[in-house]
Amino acid sequence: MRVLGIEGTAWAASAALHDTAENTTVIESDPYQPTSGGIHPREAAEHMGEAIPTVVQTILHHAAETATVDHANVYGIDAVAFSQGPGLGPCLRTVGTAARAAAQRLAVPLVGVNHMVAHLEIGRHQSGFDSPVCLNASGANAHLLGYHNGRYRVLGETMDTGVGNALDKFTRHIGWSHPGGPKIEQAAADGEFIDLPYVVKGMDFSFSGIMSAAKQAADDGHAVEDICFSLQEHVFGMLTEVAERALSLTGTDELVLGGGVGQNARLQAMLETMCEERGASFFAPEARFLRDNAGMIAVLGAKQLAAGDTLALEDSAVDPNFRPDQVPVRWRADEPSVARGLAETPSTQRGAEAVVDVVDPEALSMSLPGRCVRKRRVAKAYRHPELDETLRRERTTAEARLTSQARQIGVPTPLVWDVDPVESTLIFEHVGERDLAAELALEPIRQVGAHLAAIHDAGFVHGDPTTRNVRVGDRTWLIDFGLGFHTGHIEDHAMDLHVFQQSLEATADNPEPLCAAAVAGYAERGEPAVLERLSTIEGRGRYQ
C-alpha cells in the first residue's frame, strides 16, 4: 500500500509518500519563515498556496519513478491523506483543496487525518509500543494523550498556550526571530540557573506565568543565557513531571514524544532519565518526524485506509479546532488501553513523585497503632538539583500541613505521624483498602466531590485529586496534598474539580455518570460559581 500525505496546518508545506510494503517514507517540505515576529496566518496561507503544489509534484514525480505496473494509476498511489486539523484555517483549507484534487485525479480514496493524533501514531508506529502515553510538545500544542476505550483521551494539557508559542513569546520580546526554540537551546548551553515560576496543576500545566517572569527578568537585566537555561529547566521539567504523572495514573510503562519542540535535546534527556528511573521505556522519533511533516500524515493515513476509514468529498471539510479525542480510532480496535494495572495496589508503589511503602511501626522504631505508610519524595535526576530540592521540600511540608487541616474540618485523611522536610519523608496512618482507580464507583466519587467542596470552603485546594490519590474502603479518604495550596479563588477551586474529572475521563469505560456524581457531590455544599467556572475551564483547553 502506498499513500500520498499532505500536511499544512501552520508553517510546514509538506508532502510525503509512505510505502507499507517497503516500510519507507519519503518527505518533501518547504517551511514558511516569517520575516519578523511569529507566524502570520495570511502570510502562512499564501506560502501554502505557493508551496503545496510544488512539494506534491515532487513527491508525485518520485512516486511515478518507483511505481510498479500492478497499480491502478501511474503513480502507484492507493490513497491521499491530508491534515484535516487542528491548525490555522486558511492553511488547512489550502491543503484540503489540494488533497481533494489529488484524490479525484488519481481516482483513489481520501483520508482525513488529525494532525495531533498523527504526532502520537508516528512514535507508536516506529517504537513498536503497545499502548503508550504520548507527550505532544509543539508550537501551538502541549498535551498528553493515551488510547482508551476506542479513542485517544487527553490525560493532561496546557491551560493557556502551547509550549512552542510560549517560548517564542519570550524570544520575540528580546528581539529574536522565529522560531525561538532552537535559539533558546543554543543560548542555554552557556547559562546558569535562576528561579522562575513552576506551575503544575495536577495533570495540566500553564506557561503564562513563567513567560511573564522570563520577560521581566530580561527587562531587569538578567543575562539572556541564564534566562534561556532556566526556561528549559522549568518548562521541560513541568512537561516531564506531568508525563510521569500520566504514567502513574494509567499504569503504563511506555512513553513516546511528538511535536517540533520534541527536537530539543534537553527535553529528550529529561524524559529518558525519568523513564529510566521508573523502569519505563521511552521513544523519540527522528527529527524529521517530530517537526510538522507529511510523513506522519501518510503513515496514519495508511492505517486508517486499512481500517476502511475514508472520507467522501462532501464530508472532507477541515476543522481548525479538531480535538484528538474526537477521532474514532478504528485502526486500533481490540488493542490494549493505556489504562492498565489499575487494580494493583502493591505494598510498595512508585508514584509520580514518591516511593510509598506500607510498613510495620517496629521497622521504623516507632510505637504506633497498626500499619503505617512511609512516603519518600525521591530526588529527580532529570530536574535541576536546586529546583528539585525546593520542590521536594515545599511539597512535603505542604502535604503534611494540608492533610492535617483537611482532617480538622471533617474530611477523611490519614493521620500524619512524622515529617522530615530535609529527607522529604512523611509517615502516615494506613487508610483504606485500595485506590479509587481500582474500583470506580458512584458513591465514593460523589464523596470526593463533597470533600473537595469542603476544603475549598476552608480556603485551600488539593492540587492533584486523581483516582490514584483517593483511598476507599469503609470511608473515602483524600491523600497526597503535595500540590495543594491556600487560595480563595474560584478559578483554583474549579481547576481542582476539573483535574478529578479529567482522571475519570482518562481511565473509566463510561465516565459520564461518574463525572456527574462528582459534580453532584460538590453541589451539596460547594459554591455554584465554582461549577459555572468549571464549564469555562473545560472549554478553555487548546483542544476543545
Buried (B, 14 or more C-beta within 10 A) or exposed (E): BBBBBBBBBBBBBBBBBBBBEEEEBBBBBBBBEBEEEBBBEEBBBBBBBEBBBEBBEBBBEBBEEBBEEEBEBEBBBBBBBBBBBBBBBBBBBBBBBBBBEBBEEBEBBBBBBBBBBBBBBBBBBBBEBBBBBBBBBBBBBBBBBBBBBBBBBBBBBBBBBBBBBBBBBBBBBBEBBBBBBEBBBEBBEEBEBBEBBBBBBBBBBBBBEBBBBBBEBBEEEBBBBBBBBBBBBBBBBBBBBBBBBBBBBBBBBBBBBBBBBBBBEBBBEBBBBBBEBBEBBBBBBEEBBBBBBBBBBBBBBBBBBBBEBBBEEEEBEBBBEBBBBBBEBEBBEEEEBBBBEBEEBEEEBBBBBBBBBBBEBEEBEEEBEEEBBBBBBBEBEBBBEEBBBBBBBBBBBBBBBBBBBBBEBEBBBBBBBBBEBEEBBBBBBBBBEBBBBBEBEBEBBBBBBBBBBBBBBBEBBBBBBBBBBBBBEEEBBBBBBBBBEEBEEBEBBBBBBBBBBBBBBBBBEEBEEBBBBBBBBBBEBBBEEBBEBBEEBEEEBBBE
